[in-house]
Amino acid sequence: MKPRELARLLAARIPCWAPIGLPEGRQLVDVVLRSAGSSIDVTFNHVIVSLVPLTIAVGHAGVAQGELAFIDRDGGRELGTLRLRRAPDAPGDDTGLSFLEVDRGRHACLPTGLRAWHRLLQARWRHDGGFRMSNTAVQHLALFYLRPRPVVLVSVDDGENDNLFPMDLIGTLRDTFTLALRSTSPSVATLRGSRRAAIADLPLRLQATAYALGKHHRLARIDWNSLPFEASRSMEFGLRVPVDAQRVRELSIECWYEVGSHHFFVCRVVSDLTLGSEPRLHHTCGIHRVYRQRAGSLPWREL
């Protein structure tokens, strides 16, 4: 590494997460589960369940331990891994899933000598819910975002309370769609009572708007007239979603589990409507961004 590049990386404060825009269907990183001597592609079959303790579910029963490997789809390079072990207080194997706590993690996005330095530079992350993740857990969570994760707005309404708030702890698990919402959120009761939701994929240009709506996580009801955009109604449930949404999916909640700090909702998709083709708001980790910069190009858009 050239001295000038080394100096720049030493001085830079790399954020834990970075907002980016990706076209629909653009996949940069594959995820493989290595367990019991086998390797299974779980790119679309693993999700976050809880942040404290940091817990991941995979759509395969009976996994006691293993690791997730994040692999650059174009070059085949392994960007990082998370080592997993069975979560002691999680639901049992009768769910058809495995709930696994993150034990260790490592990455290859920065030169070896810089990894520990930037772990020190990254401040402890405090969640709006008031709980605190350890520095180690924050680093492990950042590795989960080596594969960029979409940011959506979630619309809920039980006839008494209604809300619209951003989420990225979402994903697919076998033939279901999942949401992990902190248990202190007032909207947990709304989701449990209504057993339905609508999620709207956002264009990158609405990044600031999505972040501003983060305050709704503390509310049970919102003033829809105060929103900075026009809303329309979803196809089946009539839930309000932004007219600028690029994709709207409606979810029927089949069951939920309380795991650590979060409620984990398992849902069935009842409608899926694509409305636009703009690059969609995602989060990736800061070290992944540095890796792509050092490779000479960013395969996504930024504001």
Residue, then its C-alpha position, 0 to 999 in steps of 0.5 A: m500500500k502506498p504511504r499516501e493511501l495508508a495515511r488517508l485510511l488511518a485518518a478517515r472515520i469509516p462509518c458503520w453503515a452507508p446509504i446507497g442506491l441499488p437497482e431492483g435485483r442487483q446482487l453484489v454479495d452472496v451468503v453461504l452457510r458453512s456447517a457440519g462439513s457442508s456449504i449451503d447458499v443462504t443469500f435469500n434465506h437468512v435474516i436478523v432476529s434480534l440485536v441484543p443478543l445479536t441473533i440470526a435465523v436461517g431457513h434450515a432446521g437443526v443447525a447447531q453451529g457454523e459460519l456465514a461467509f459473505i462472498d463478492r459475487d463478481g470476483g469470488r473473494e470472501l469479504g468476511t465471515l460471522r461465526l454462529r452458535r445455537a441461541p440458547d433461549a430461542p424457539g425450537d426446531d419445530t419452527g423449521l428454522s435455526f436461531l443462531e447467536v453471533d459469536r465471532g466475526r472477521h473481514a478482509c475489506l481493510p488491510t490487517g493492520l487497519r482493522a483494529w484501528h478502525r474498530l477503535l474509531q467507530a463510536r459505540w452505537r446507541h439505538d433509539g430504543g435506549f438499549r446499548m450494543s457492545n462495540t463487538a456486537v456493533q462490529h458483527l452487525a456491520l459485517f452482516y451488512l457486507r451484503p447490502r440490505p434494503v430500507v423500507l417504510v412499514s405501514v401498520d393500522d389496527g383500526e385504532n393506532d396507525n404508523l409509518f416507520p423505516m426498517d431494514l431488519i427485514g428479509t426472506l426466509r424460505d417462502t416467508f418474509t420477516l420483520a424484526l422490530r424492537s419489543t419496546s416499539p408501540s407498533v409491536a402491539t399494532l402488528r400483533g393486533s392487525r396481523r398485517a402490514a405493507i412495506a414500501d421500497l424507497p428510491l434513494r432520493l428519499q433517503a433523508t425523508a426515510y431517516a426523518l421518519g425514524k422518530h415514528h418508532r417511538l409513536a403509536r399514532i402519527d399525523w398523516n397530514s404532516l408527512p412530507f409526501e403524498a400517500s396512496r392506499s395499498m392494493e389488498f389492505g388499504l394501508r397508506v404508502p408513499v406514492d413514490a414507492q418503487r415497490v409495495r408488498e403487503l404482508s399477512i403475519e402468520c406468527w411471531y416470536e420474542v427473541g432477545s430485544h426484538h419481536f420477530f414477525v414471520c409473514r406471508v406476502v399477499s401482494d407484490l406490486t412494482l411501481g418504479s425502476e429508480p435505484r432503491l435505498h439500501h444500507t451497506c457497511g462502511i468497510h464494504r464501501v472502502y473495499r469497493q473504492r479501493a477496487g476502483s469503482l462503486p457499483w451503486r449510486e450515492l447522494 
